[in-house]
Amino acid sequence: KISPSGEVIAVGQDEMVSLLGADLKPRVDLRFTGPAAAQATAPDGKLELLGDQTGAGQYCIVAQRAYPFELCEDQLLQDDLVVDALLPN
């Protein structure tokens, strides 16, 4: 348990850490994409980019086509996903 309320559990494997609620439902997944970078993904698909994302080569896929991430980032990015995942319900 890592949150002050004891409601969040962290589970890690390889380059990923998942934050789960006490009910074991996913709150956010953290993937480490570089020495000083991570990408947080919420169950609803929203993203938070953390650290230096230079050279991450990000893209989004829509209808089986890949597009530069800049074209869809407004729809995908959300601030404070990790902070929200650590707060009690």
PDB file of N, CA, C and O in Angstrom:
ATOM      1  N   LYS A   1       0.852  -1.177   0.000  1.00  0.00           N
ATOM      2  CA  LYS A   1       0.000   0.000   0.000  1.00  0.00           C
ATOM      3  C   LYS A   1       0.888   1.227   0.000  1.00  0.00           C
ATOM      4  O   LYS A   1       1.865   1.300   0.746  1.00  0.00           O
ATOM      5  N   ILE A   2       0.547   2.184  -0.834  1.00  0.00           N
ATOM      6  CA  ILE A   2       1.423   3.346  -0.915  1.00  0.00           C
ATOM      7  C   ILE A   2       0.733   4.666  -0.624  1.00  0.00           C
ATOM      8  O   ILE A   2       1.406   5.661  -0.357  1.00  0.00           O
ATOM      9  N   SER A   3      -0.575   4.700  -0.667  1.00  0.00           N
ATOM     10  CA  SER A   3      -1.233   5.981  -0.410  1.00  0.00           C
ATOM     11  C   SER A   3      -1.451   6.151   1.091  1.00  0.00           C
ATOM     12  O   SER A   3      -1.562   5.158   1.811  1.00  0.00           O
ATOM     13  N   PRO A   4      -1.513   7.386   1.574  1.00  0.00           N
ATOM     14  CA  PRO A   4      -1.737   7.610   3.001  1.00  0.00           C
ATOM     15  C   PRO A   4      -3.017   6.944   3.501  1.00  0.00           C
ATOM     16  O   PRO A   4      -3.083   6.517   4.654  1.00  0.00           O
ATOM     17  N   SER A   5      -4.018   6.855   2.654  1.00  0.00           N
ATOM     18  CA  SER A   5      -5.282   6.242   3.060  1.00  0.00           C
ATOM     19  C   SER A   5      -5.230   4.718   3.001  1.00  0.00           C
ATOM     20  O   SER A   5      -6.131   4.048   3.507  1.00  0.00           O
ATOM     21  N   GLY A   6      -4.176   4.162   2.384  1.00  0.00           N
ATOM     22  CA  GLY A   6      -4.066   2.719   2.236  1.00  0.00           C
ATOM     23  C   GLY A   6      -4.986   2.149   1.174  1.00  0.00           C
ATOM     24  O   GLY A   6      -5.226   0.942   1.146  1.00  0.00           O
ATOM     25  N   GLU A   7      -5.505   3.003   0.295  1.00  0.00           N
ATOM     26  CA  GLU A   7      -6.449   2.553  -0.723  1.00  0.00           C
ATOM     27  C   GLU A   7      -5.809   2.259  -2.069  1.00  0.00           C
ATOM     28  O   GLU A   7      -6.513   1.875  -3.003  1.00  0.00           O
ATOM     29  N   VAL A   8      -4.492   2.429  -2.202  1.00  0.00           N
ATOM     30  CA  VAL A   8      -3.831   2.223  -3.487  1.00  0.00           C
ATOM     31  C   VAL A   8      -2.712   1.207  -3.323  1.00  0.00           C
ATOM     32  O   VAL A   8      -1.925   1.274  -2.379  1.00  0.00           O
ATOM     33  N   ILE A   9      -2.653   0.270  -4.255  1.00  0.00           N
ATOM     34  CA  ILE A   9      -1.641  -0.783  -4.261  1.00  0.00           C
ATOM     35  C   ILE A   9      -0.820  -0.631  -5.538  1.00  0.00           C
ATOM     36  O   ILE A   9      -1.376  -0.369  -6.605  1.00  0.00           O
ATOM     37  N   ALA A  10       0.491  -0.792  -5.435  1.00  0.00           N
ATOM     38  CA  ALA A  10       1.369  -0.724  -6.605  1.00  0.00           C
ATOM     39  C   ALA A  10       1.866  -2.121  -6.943  1.00  0.00           C
ATOM     40  O   ALA A  10       2.314  -2.860  -6.067  1.00  0.00           O
ATOM     41  N   VAL A  11       1.784  -2.479  -8.230  1.00  0.00           N
ATOM     42  CA  VAL A  11       2.266  -3.760  -8.725  1.00  0.00           C
ATOM     43  C   VAL A  11       3.180  -3.458  -9.899  1.00  0.00           C
ATOM     44  O   VAL A  11       2.793  -2.720 -10.806  1.00  0.00           O
ATOM     45  N   GLY A  12       4.392  -4.015  -9.902  1.00  0.00           N
ATOM     46  CA  GLY A  12       5.341  -3.712 -10.964  1.00  0.00           C
ATOM     47  C   GLY A  12       5.810  -4.940 -11.706  1.00  0.00           C
ATOM     48  O   GLY A  12       5.879  -6.036 -11.149  1.00  0.00           O
ATOM     49  N   GLN A  13       6.135  -4.742 -12.984  1.00  0.00           N
ATOM     50  CA  GLN A  13       6.720  -5.788 -13.817  1.00  0.00           C
ATOM     51  C   GLN A  13       7.451  -5.120 -14.967  1.00  0.00           C
ATOM     52  O   GLN A  13       6.892  -4.249 -15.634  1.00  0.00           O
ATOM     53  N   ASP A  14       8.690  -5.515 -15.207  1.00  0.00           N
ATOM     54  CA  ASP A  14       9.520  -4.954 -16.265  1.00  0.00           C
ATOM     55  C   ASP A  14       9.561  -3.432 -16.165  1.00  0.00           C
ATOM     56  O   ASP A  14       9.947  -2.895 -15.127  1.00  0.00           O
ATOM     57  N   GLU A  15       9.166  -2.722 -17.237  1.00  0.00           N
ATOM     58  CA  GLU A  15       9.207  -1.255 -17.245  1.00  0.00           C
ATOM     59  C   GLU A  15       7.864  -0.640 -16.892  1.00  0.00           C
ATOM     60  O   GLU A  15       7.605   0.504 -17.265  1.00  0.00           O
ATOM     61  N   MET A  16       6.994  -1.368 -16.180  1.00  0.00           N
ATOM     62  CA  MET A  16       5.659  -0.859 -15.896  1.00  0.00           C
ATOM     63  C   MET A  16       5.305  -1.029 -14.426  1.00  0.00           C
ATOM     64  O   MET A  16       5.661  -2.026 -13.798  1.00  0.00           O
ATOM     65  N   VAL A  17       4.597  -0.035 -13.887  1.00  0.00           N
ATOM     66  CA  VAL A  17       4.027  -0.101 -12.545  1.00  0.00           C
ATOM     67  C   VAL A  17       2.548   0.200 -12.687  1.00  0.00           C
ATOM     68  O   VAL A  17       2.171   1.192 -13.311  1.00  0.00           O
ATOM     69  N   SER A  18       1.708  -0.647 -12.112  1.00  0.00           N
ATOM     70  CA  SER A  18       0.263  -0.416 -12.126  1.00  0.00           C
ATOM     71  C   SER A  18      -0.183   0.009 -10.744  1.00  0.00           C
ATOM     72  O   SER A  18       0.203  -0.597  -9.744  1.00  0.00           O
ATOM     73  N   LEU A  19      -0.996   1.051 -10.688  1.00  0.00           N
ATOM     74  CA  LEU A  19      -1.609   1.482  -9.441  1.00  0.00           C
ATOM     75  C   LEU A  19      -3.041   0.979  -9.441  1.00  0.00           C
ATOM     76  O   LEU A  19      -3.828   1.300 -10.332  1.00  0.00           O
ATOM     77  N   LEU A  20      -3.369   0.182  -8.426  1.00  0.00           N
ATOM     78  CA  LEU A  20      -4.688  -0.428  -8.313  1.00  0.00           C
ATOM     79  C   LEU A  20      -5.374   0.090  -7.064  1.00  0.00           C
ATOM     80  O   LEU A  20      -4.716   0.443  -6.085  1.00  0.00           O
ATOM     81  N   GLY A  21      -6.693   0.133  -7.100  1.00  0.00           N
ATOM     82  CA  GLY A  21      -7.452   0.465  -5.912  1.00  0.00           C
ATOM     83  C   GLY A  21      -7.485  -0.732  -4.976  1.00  0.00           C
ATOM     84  O   GLY A  21      -7.083  -1.831  -5.360  1.00  0.00           O
ATOM     85  N   ALA A  22      -7.957  -0.531  -3.754  1.00  0.00           N
ATOM     86  CA  ALA A  22      -8.069  -1.629  -2.795  1.00  0.00           C
ATOM     87  C   ALA A  22      -8.984  -2.728  -3.331  1.00  0.00           C
ATOM     88  O   ALA A  22      -8.873  -3.882  -2.916  1.00  0.00           O
ATOM     89  N   ASP A  23      -9.891  -2.379  -4.251  1.00  0.00           N
ATOM     90  CA  ASP A  23     -10.778  -3.352  -4.892  1.00  0.00           C
ATOM     91  C   ASP A  23     -10.105  -4.059  -6.071  1.00  0.00           C
ATOM     92  O   ASP A  23     -10.736  -4.855  -6.766  1.00  0.00           O
ATOM     93  N   LEU A  24      -8.813  -3.761  -6.293  1.00  0.00           N
ATOM     94  CA  LEU A  24      -7.982  -4.315  -7.365  1.00  0.00           C
ATOM     95  C   LEU A  24      -8.376  -3.829  -8.764  1.00  0.00           C
ATOM     96  O   LEU A  24      -7.929  -4.398  -9.760  1.00  0.00           O
ATOM     97  N   LYS A  25      -9.198  -2.797  -8.850  1.00  0.00           N
ATOM     98  CA  LYS A  25      -9.501  -2.196 -10.151  1.00  0.00           C
ATOM     99  C   LYS A  25      -8.358  -1.268 -10.539  1.00  0.00           C
ATOM    100  O   LYS A  25      -7.858  -0.521  -9.698  1.00  0.00           O
ATOM    101  N   PRO A  26      -7.933  -1.307 -11.810  1.00  0.00           N
ATOM    102  CA  PRO A  26      -6.829  -0.444 -12.249  1.00  0.00           C
ATOM    103  C   PRO A  26      -7.190   1.034 -12.128  1.00  0.00           C
ATOM    104  O   PRO A  26      -8.303   1.449 -12.452  1.00  0.00           O
ATOM    105  N   ARG A  27      -6.217   1.820 -11.652  1.00  0.00           N
ATOM    106  CA  ARG A  27      -6.380   3.274 -11.601  1.00  0.00           C
ATOM    107  C   ARG A  27      -5.515   3.942 -12.657  1.00  0.00           C
ATOM    108  O   ARG A  27      -5.976   4.844 -13.356  1.00  0.00           O
ATOM    109  N   VAL A  28      -4.265   3.510 -12.780  1.00  0.00           N
ATOM    110  CA  VAL A  28      -3.359   4.065 -13.789  1.00  0.00           C
ATOM    111  C   VAL A  28      -2.181   3.106 -13.960  1.00  0.00           C
ATOM    112  O   VAL A  28      -1.742   2.474 -13.000  1.00  0.00           O
ATOM    113  N   ASP A  29      -1.675   3.004 -15.190  1.00  0.00           N
ATOM    114  CA  ASP A  29      -0.454   2.243 -15.482  1.00  0.00           C
ATOM    115  C   ASP A  29       0.645   3.233 -15.825  1.00  0.00           C
ATOM    116  O   ASP A  29       0.421   4.173 -16.588  1.00  0.00           O
ATOM    117  N   LEU A  30       1.826   3.027 -15.268  1.00  0.00           N
ATOM    118  CA  LEU A  30       2.994   3.859 -15.560  1.00  0.00           C
ATOM    119  C   LEU A  30       3.998   3.026 -16.340  1.00  0.00           C
ATOM    120  O   LEU A  30       4.471   2.000 -15.852  1.00  0.00           O
ATOM    121  N   ARG A  31       4.322   3.463 -17.548  1.00  0.00           N
ATOM    122  CA  ARG A  31       5.358   2.812 -18.362  1.00  0.00           C
ATOM    123  C   ARG A  31       6.547   3.748 -18.434  1.00  0.00           C
ATOM    124  O   ARG A  31       6.409   4.927 -18.761  1.00  0.00           O
ATOM    125  N   PHE A  32       7.702   3.218 -18.128  1.00  0.00           N
ATOM    126  CA  PHE A  32       8.925   4.015 -18.171  1.00  0.00           C
ATOM    127  C   PHE A  32       9.470   3.948 -19.587  1.00  0.00           C
ATOM    128  O   PHE A  32       9.882   2.887 -20.057  1.00  0.00           O
ATOM    129  N   THR A  33       9.469   5.096 -20.267  1.00  0.00           N
ATOM    130  CA  THR A  33       9.801   5.154 -21.690  1.00  0.00           C
ATOM    131  C   THR A  33      11.203   5.667 -21.961  1.00  0.00           C
ATOM    132  O   THR A  33      11.612   5.765 -23.118  1.00  0.00           O
ATOM    133  N   GLY A  34      11.936   5.993 -20.925  1.00  0.00           N
ATOM    134  CA  GLY A  34      13.295   6.501 -21.066  1.00  0.00           C
ATOM    135  C   GLY A  34      13.907   6.708 -19.699  1.00  0.00           C
ATOM    136  O   GLY A  34      13.243   6.491 -18.686  1.00  0.00           O
ATOM    137  N   PRO A  35      15.164   7.126 -19.650  1.00  0.00           N
ATOM    138  CA  PRO A  35      15.846   7.300 -18.369  1.00  0.00           C
ATOM    139  C   PRO A  35      15.163   8.316 -17.453  1.00  0.00           C
ATOM    140  O   PRO A  35      15.240   8.197 -16.231  1.00  0.00           O
ATOM    141  N   ALA A  36      14.500   9.306 -18.032  1.00  0.00           N
ATOM    142  CA  ALA A  36      13.835  10.337 -17.224  1.00  0.00           C
ATOM    143  C   ALA A  36      12.435  10.608 -17.757  1.00  0.00           C
ATOM    144  O   ALA A  36      11.968  11.747 -17.734  1.00  0.00           O
ATOM    145  N   ALA A  37      11.761   9.558 -18.241  1.00  0.00           N
ATOM    146  CA  ALA A  37      10.442   9.753 -18.842  1.00  0.00           C
ATOM    147  C   ALA A  37       9.519   8.589 -18.504  1.00  0.00           C
ATOM    148  O   ALA A  37       9.949   7.444 -18.365  1.00  0.00           O
ATOM    149  N   ALA A  38       8.245   8.916 -18.379  1.00  0.00           N
ATOM    150  CA  ALA A  38       7.221   7.900 -18.145  1.00  0.00           C
ATOM    151  C   ALA A  38       5.933   8.344 -18.815  1.00  0.00           C
ATOM    152  O   ALA A  38       5.718   9.526 -19.085  1.00  0.00           O
ATOM    153  N   GLN A  39       5.088   7.364 -19.073  1.00  0.00           N
ATOM    154  CA  GLN A  39       3.782   7.623 -19.665  1.00  0.00           C
ATOM    155  C   GLN A  39       2.749   6.963 -18.766  1.00  0.00           C
ATOM    156  O   GLN A  39       2.820   5.760 -18.518  1.00  0.00           O
ATOM    157  N   ALA A  40       1.792   7.738 -18.276  1.00  0.00           N
ATOM    158  CA  ALA A  40       0.712   7.215 -17.446  1.00  0.00           C
ATOM    159  C   ALA A  40      -0.519   7.027 -18.322  1.00  0.00           C
ATOM    160  O   ALA A  40      -0.879   7.913 -19.098  1.00  0.00           O
ATOM    161  N   THR A  41      -1.166   5.866 -18.194  1.00  0.00           N
ATOM    162  CA  THR A  41      -2.363   5.569 -18.971  1.00  0.00           C
ATOM    163  C   THR A  41      -3.482   5.173 -18.023  1.00  0.00           C
ATOM    164  O   THR A  41      -3.319   4.267 -17.205  1.00  0.00           O
ATOM    165  N   ALA A  42      -4.619   5.851 -18.132  1.00  0.00           N
ATOM    166  CA  ALA A  42      -5.793   5.538 -17.328  1.00  0.00           C
ATOM    167  C   ALA A  42      -6.624   4.468 -18.032  1.00  0.00           C
ATOM    168  O   ALA A  42      -6.471   4.272 -19.238  1.00  0.00           O
ATOM    169  N   PRO A  43      -7.498   3.776 -17.309  1.00  0.00           N
ATOM    170  CA  PRO A  43      -8.338   2.757 -17.941  1.00  0.00           C
ATOM    171  C   PRO A  43      -9.200   3.297 -19.086  1.00  0.00           C
ATOM    172  O   PRO A  43      -9.561   2.545 -19.991  1.00  0.00           O
ATOM    173  N   ASP A  44      -9.534   4.592 -19.055  1.00  0.00           N
ATOM    174  CA  ASP A  44     -10.348   5.172 -20.133  1.00  0.00           C
ATOM    175  C   ASP A  44      -9.519   5.601 -21.337  1.00  0.00           C
ATOM    176  O   ASP A  44     -10.060   6.170 -22.286  1.00  0.00           O
ATOM    177  N   GLY A  45      -8.198   5.333 -21.314  1.00  0.00           N
ATOM    178  CA  GLY A  45      -7.325   5.652 -22.437  1.00  0.00           C
ATOM    179  C   GLY A  45      -6.648   7.003 -22.363  1.00  0.00           C
ATOM    180  O   GLY A  45      -5.803   7.304 -23.206  1.00  0.00           O
ATOM    181  N   LYS A  46      -6.986   7.833 -21.383  1.00  0.00           N
ATOM    182  CA  LYS A  46      -6.336   9.134 -21.230  1.00  0.00           C
ATOM    183  C   LYS A  46      -4.875   8.930 -20.845  1.00  0.00           C
ATOM    184  O   LYS A  46      -4.527   7.950 -20.187  1.00  0.00           O
ATOM    185  N   LEU A  47      -4.019   9.873 -21.266  1.00  0.00           N
ATOM    186  CA  LEU A  47      -2.578   9.785 -21.041  1.00  0.00           C
ATOM    187  C   LEU A  47      -2.073  10.992 -20.274  1.00  0.00           C
ATOM    188  O   LEU A  47      -2.626  12.088 -20.367  1.00  0.00           O
ATOM    189  N   GLU A  48      -1.012  10.768 -19.513  1.00  0.00           N
ATOM    190  CA  GLU A  48      -0.232  11.863 -18.928  1.00  0.00           C
ATOM    191  C   GLU A  48       1.224  11.556 -19.243  1.00  0.00           C
ATOM    192  O   GLU A  48       1.707  10.462 -18.950  1.00  0.00           O
ATOM    193  N   LEU A  49       1.926  12.514 -19.835  1.00  0.00           N
ATOM    194  CA  LEU A  49       3.339  12.343 -20.166  1.00  0.00           C
ATOM    195  C   LEU A  49       4.166  12.998 -19.076  1.00  0.00           C
ATOM    196  O   LEU A  49       3.949  14.161 -18.734  1.00  0.00           O
ATOM    197  N   LEU A  50       5.111  12.253 -18.535  1.00  0.00           N
ATOM    198  CA  LEU A  50       5.934  12.722 -17.428  1.00  0.00           C
ATOM    199  C   LEU A  50       7.397  12.727 -17.833  1.00  0.00           C
ATOM    200  O   LEU A  50       7.874  11.779 -18.456  1.00  0.00           O
ATOM    201  N   GLY A  51       8.109  13.783 -17.486  1.00  0.00           N
ATOM    202  CA  GLY A  51       9.536  13.851 -17.761  1.00  0.00           C
ATOM    203  C   GLY A  51       9.853  14.257 -19.186  1.00  0.00           C
ATOM    204  O   GLY A  51       9.026  14.847 -19.881  1.00  0.00           O
ATOM    205  N   ASP A  52      11.072  13.929 -19.611  1.00  0.00           N
ATOM    206  CA  ASP A  52      11.591  14.319 -20.923  1.00  0.00           C
ATOM    207  C   ASP A  52      11.150  13.302 -21.969  1.00  0.00           C
ATOM    208  O   ASP A  52      11.634  12.170 -21.980  1.00  0.00           O
ATOM    209  N   GLN A  53      10.239  13.700 -22.842  1.00  0.00           N
ATOM    210  CA  GLN A  53       9.690  12.807 -23.868  1.00  0.00           C
ATOM    211  C   GLN A  53      10.417  12.916 -25.202  1.00  0.00           C
ATOM    212  O   GLN A  53       9.937  12.387 -26.204  1.00  0.00           O
ATOM    213  N   THR A  54      11.561  13.589 -25.238  1.00  0.00           N
ATOM    214  CA  THR A  54      12.315  13.777 -26.472  1.00  0.00           C
ATOM    215  C   THR A  54      12.650  12.429 -27.098  1.00  0.00           C
ATOM    216  O   THR A  54      13.183  11.539 -26.435  1.00  0.00           O
ATOM    217  N   GLY A  55      12.336  12.293 -28.365  1.00  0.00           N
ATOM    218  CA  GLY A  55      12.684  11.074 -29.088  1.00  0.00           C
ATOM    219  C   GLY A  55      11.825   9.878 -28.750  1.00  0.00           C
ATOM    220  O   GLY A  55      12.203   8.747 -29.056  1.00  0.00           O
ATOM    221  N   ALA A  56      10.676  10.095 -28.127  1.00  0.00           N
ATOM    222  CA  ALA A  56       9.827   8.975 -27.736  1.00  0.00           C
ATOM    223  C   ALA A  56       9.133   8.335 -28.939  1.00  0.00           C
ATOM    224  O   ALA A  56       8.655   7.205 -28.841  1.00  0.00           O
ATOM    225  N   GLY A  57       9.070   9.044 -30.078  1.00  0.00           N
ATOM    226  CA  GLY A  57       8.467   8.473 -31.279  1.00  0.00           C
ATOM    227  C   GLY A  57       7.007   8.108 -31.087  1.00  0.00           C
ATOM    228  O   GLY A  57       6.583   7.022 -31.481  1.00  0.00           O
ATOM    229  N   GLN A  58       6.245   8.990 -30.494  1.00  0.00           N
ATOM    230  CA  GLN A  58       4.854   8.682 -30.190  1.00  0.00           C
ATOM    231  C   GLN A  58       3.957   8.928 -31.392  1.00  0.00           C
ATOM    232  O   GLN A  58       4.197   9.827 -32.198  1.00  0.00           O
ATOM    233  N   TYR A  59       2.928   8.115 -31.493  1.00  0.00           N
ATOM    234  CA  TYR A  59       1.936   8.247 -32.543  1.00  0.00           C
ATOM    235  C   TYR A  59       0.616   7.721 -32.003  1.00  0.00           C
ATOM    236  O   TYR A  59       0.590   7.044 -30.975  1.00  0.00           O
ATOM    237  N   CYS A  60      -0.466   8.024 -32.678  1.00  0.00           N
ATOM    238  CA  CYS A  60      -1.759   7.465 -32.302  1.00  0.00           C
ATOM    239  C   CYS A  60      -2.326   6.725 -33.509  1.00  0.00           C
ATOM    240  O   CYS A  60      -2.012   7.039 -34.657  1.00  0.00           O
ATOM    241  N   ILE A  61      -3.155   5.751 -33.225  1.00  0.00           N
ATOM    242  CA  ILE A  61      -3.744   4.936 -34.281  1.00  0.00           C
ATOM    243  C   ILE A  61      -5.246   5.185 -34.309  1.00  0.00           C
ATOM    244  O   ILE A  61      -5.934   5.040 -33.298  1.00  0.00           O
ATOM    245  N   VAL A  62      -5.742   5.564 -35.485  1.00  0.00           N
ATOM    246  CA  VAL A  62      -7.170   5.784 -35.694  1.00  0.00           C
ATOM    247  C   VAL A  62      -7.557   5.014 -36.950  1.00  0.00           C
ATOM    248  O   VAL A  62      -6.997   5.241 -38.023  1.00  0.00           O
ATOM    249  N   ALA A  63      -8.504   4.114 -36.814  1.00  0.00           N
ATOM    250  CA  ALA A  63      -8.981   3.319 -37.951  1.00  0.00           C
ATOM    251  C   ALA A  63      -7.825   2.663 -38.708  1.00  0.00           C
ATOM    252  O   ALA A  63      -7.754   2.742 -39.935  1.00  0.00           O
ATOM    253  N   GLN A  64      -6.937   2.026 -37.981  1.00  0.00           N
ATOM    254  CA  GLN A  64      -5.809   1.269 -38.518  1.00  0.00           C
ATOM    255  C   GLN A  64      -4.769   2.122 -39.222  1.00  0.00           C
ATOM    256  O   GLN A  64      -3.971   1.598 -40.000  1.00  0.00           O
ATOM    257  N   ARG A  65      -4.758   3.416 -38.970  1.00  0.00           N
ATOM    258  CA  ARG A  65      -3.728   4.299 -39.530  1.00  0.00           C
ATOM    259  C   ARG A  65      -3.005   5.003 -38.398  1.00  0.00           C
ATOM    260  O   ARG A  65      -3.614   5.404 -37.406  1.00  0.00           O
ATOM    261  N   ALA A  66      -1.703   5.147 -38.559  1.00  0.00           N
ATOM    262  CA  ALA A  66      -0.892   5.842 -37.556  1.00  0.00           C
ATOM    263  C   ALA A  66      -0.746   7.308 -37.948  1.00  0.00           C
ATOM    264  O   ALA A  66      -0.493   7.637 -39.107  1.00  0.00           O
ATOM    265  N   TYR A  67      -0.911   8.175 -36.959  1.00  0.00           N
ATOM    266  CA  TYR A  67      -0.785   9.619 -37.160  1.00  0.00           C
ATOM    267  C   TYR A  67       0.201  10.177 -36.148  1.00  0.00           C
ATOM    268  O   TYR A  67       0.374   9.599 -35.075  1.00  0.00           O
ATOM    269  N   PRO A  68       0.857  11.304 -36.474  1.00  0.00           N
ATOM    270  CA  PRO A  68       1.731  11.942 -35.486  1.00  0.00           C
ATOM    271  C   PRO A  68       0.929  12.262 -34.221  1.00  0.00           C
ATOM    272  O   PRO A  68      -0.222  12.693 -34.295  1.00  0.00           O
ATOM    273  N   PHE A  69       1.543  12.048 -33.083  1.00  0.00           N
ATOM    274  CA  PHE A  69       0.857  12.230 -31.806  1.00  0.00           C
ATOM    275  C   PHE A  69       0.292  13.636 -31.648  1.00  0.00           C
ATOM    276  O   PHE A  69      -0.740  13.824 -31.004  1.00  0.00           O
ATOM    277  N   GLU A  70       0.964  14.619 -32.230  1.00  0.00           N
ATOM    278  CA  GLU A  70       0.517  16.012 -32.108  1.00  0.00           C
ATOM    279  C   GLU A  70      -0.901  16.217 -32.646  1.00  0.00           C
ATOM    280  O   GLU A  70      -1.597  17.133 -32.208  1.00  0.00           O
ATOM    281  N   LEU A  71      -1.335  15.381 -33.584  1.00  0.00           N
ATOM    282  CA  LEU A  71      -2.674  15.527 -34.160  1.00  0.00           C
ATOM    283  C   LEU A  71      -3.779  15.087 -33.208  1.00  0.00           C
ATOM    284  O   LEU A  71      -4.919  15.533 -33.343  1.00  0.00           O
ATOM    285  N   CYS A  72      -3.465  14.229 -32.258  1.00  0.00           N
ATOM    286  CA  CYS A  72      -4.515  13.717 -31.373  1.00  0.00           C
ATOM    287  C   CYS A  72      -4.244  13.966 -29.892  1.00  0.00           C
ATOM    288  O   CYS A  72      -5.024  13.530 -29.045  1.00  0.00           O
ATOM    289  N   GLU A  73      -3.153  14.660 -29.564  1.00  0.00           N
ATOM    290  CA  GLU A  73      -2.806  14.826 -28.156  1.00  0.00           C
ATOM    291  C   GLU A  73      -3.850  15.597 -27.359  1.00  0.00           C
ATOM    292  O   GLU A  73      -4.030  15.327 -26.171  1.00  0.00           O
ATOM    293  N   ASP A  74      -4.546  16.554 -27.982  1.00  0.00           N
ATOM    294  CA  ASP A  74      -5.565  17.313 -27.249  1.00  0.00           C
ATOM    295  C   ASP A  74      -6.689  16.411 -26.748  1.00  0.00           C
ATOM    296  O   ASP A  74      -7.269  16.666 -25.692  1.00  0.00           O
ATOM    297  N   GLN A  75      -6.996  15.367 -27.496  1.00  0.00           N
ATOM    298  CA  GLN A  75      -8.056  14.442 -27.104  1.00  0.00           C
ATOM    299  C   GLN A  75      -7.584  13.398 -26.097  1.00  0.00           C
ATOM    300  O   GLN A  75      -8.398  12.832 -25.368  1.00  0.00           O
ATOM    301  N   LEU A  76      -6.279  13.138 -26.050  1.00  0.00           N
ATOM    302  CA  LEU A  76      -5.759  12.047 -25.229  1.00  0.00           C
ATOM    303  C   LEU A  76      -5.118  12.477 -23.920  1.00  0.00           C
ATOM    304  O   LEU A  76      -5.190  11.751 -22.928  1.00  0.00           O
ATOM    305  N   LEU A  77      -4.491  13.648 -23.904  1.00  0.00           N
ATOM    306  CA  LEU A  77      -3.728  14.045 -22.723  1.00  0.00           C
ATOM    307  C   LEU A  77      -4.612  14.614 -21.627  1.00  0.00           C
ATOM    308  O   LEU A  77      -5.576  15.335 -21.883  1.00  0.00           O
ATOM    309  N   GLN A  78      -4.251  14.264 -20.391  1.00  0.00           N
ATOM    310  CA  GLN A  78      -4.938  14.791 -19.215  1.00  0.00           C
ATOM    311  C   GLN A  78      -3.903  14.956 -18.116  1.00  0.00           C
ATOM    312  O   GLN A  78      -3.110  14.049 -17.864  1.00  0.00           O
ATOM    313  N   ASP A  79      -3.909  16.100 -17.465  1.00  0.00           N
ATOM    314  CA  ASP A  79      -2.976  16.352 -16.369  1.00  0.00           C
ATOM    315  C   ASP A  79      -3.431  15.627 -15.103  1.00  0.00           C
ATOM    316  O   ASP A  79      -4.616  15.345 -14.920  1.00  0.00           O
ATOM    317  N   ASP A  80      -2.480  15.337 -14.249  1.00  0.00           N
ATOM    318  CA  ASP A  80      -2.720  14.820 -12.891  1.00  0.00           C
ATOM    319  C   ASP A  80      -3.335  13.426 -12.827  1.00  0.00           C
ATOM    320  O   ASP A  80      -3.996  13.112 -11.837  1.00  0.00           O
ATOM    321  N   LEU A  81      -3.151  12.581 -13.830  1.00  0.00           N
ATOM    322  CA  LEU A  81      -3.668  11.213 -13.756  1.00  0.00           C
ATOM    323  C   LEU A  81      -3.064  10.457 -12.581  1.00  0.00           C
ATOM    324  O   LEU A  81      -3.769   9.751 -11.860  1.00  0.00           O
ATOM    325  N   VAL A  82      -1.764  10.606 -12.393  1.00  0.00           N
ATOM    326  CA  VAL A  82      -1.087   9.877 -11.318  1.00  0.00           C
ATOM    327  C   VAL A  82      -1.533  10.414  -9.961  1.00  0.00           C
ATOM    328  O   VAL A  82      -1.827   9.638  -9.052  1.00  0.00           O
ATOM    329  N   VAL A  83      -1.584  11.729  -9.824  1.00  0.00           N
ATOM    330  CA  VAL A  83      -2.037  12.326  -8.560  1.00  0.00           C
ATOM    331  C   VAL A  83      -3.455  11.864  -8.246  1.00  0.00           C
ATOM    332  O   VAL A  83      -3.739  11.472  -7.115  1.00  0.00           O
ATOM    333  N   ASP A  84      -4.342  11.906  -9.226  1.00  0.00           N
ATOM    334  CA  ASP A  84      -5.725  11.476  -9.015  1.00  0.00           C
ATOM    335  C   ASP A  84      -5.800  10.001  -8.623  1.00  0.00           C
ATOM    336  O   ASP A  84      -6.644   9.625  -7.809  1.00  0.00           O
ATOM    337  N   ALA A  85      -4.935   9.166  -9.188  1.00  0.00           N
ATOM    338  CA  ALA A  85      -4.937   7.738  -8.871  1.00  0.00           C
ATOM    339  C   ALA A  85      -4.526   7.480  -7.428  1.00  0.00           C
ATOM    340  O   ALA A  85      -4.933   6.483  -6.832  1.00  0.00           O
ATOM    341  N   LEU A  86      -3.721   8.376  -6.865  1.00  0.00           N
ATOM    342  CA  LEU A  86      -3.257   8.198  -5.489  1.00  0.00           C
ATOM    343  C   LEU A  86      -4.227   8.748  -4.445  1.00  0.00           C
ATOM    344  O   LEU A  86      -4.089   8.454  -3.258  1.00  0.00           O
ATOM    345  N   LEU A  87      -5.196   9.535  -4.872  1.00  0.00           N
ATOM    346  CA  LEU A  87      -6.163  10.108  -3.931  1.00  0.00           C
ATOM    347  C   LEU A  87      -7.231   9.080  -3.570  1.00  0.00           C
ATOM    348  O   LEU A  87      -7.577   8.232  -4.392  1.00  0.00           O
ATOM    349  N   PRO A  88      -7.755   9.151  -2.345  1.00  0.00           N
ATOM    350  CA  PRO A  88      -8.850   8.240  -1.981  1.00  0.00           C
ATOM    351  C   PRO A  88     -10.090   8.528  -2.820  1.00  0.00           C
ATOM    352  O   PRO A  88     -10.278   9.644  -3.306  1.00  0.00           O
ATOM    353  N   ASN A  89     -10.916   7.530  -2.980  1.00  0.00           N
ATOM    354  CA  ASN A  89     -12.157   7.705  -3.772  1.00  0.00           C
ATOM    355  C   ASN A  89     -13.083   8.697  -3.139  1.00  0.00           C
ATOM    356  O   ASN A  89     -14.162   8.961  -3.670  1.00  0.00           O
TER     357      ASN A  89
END
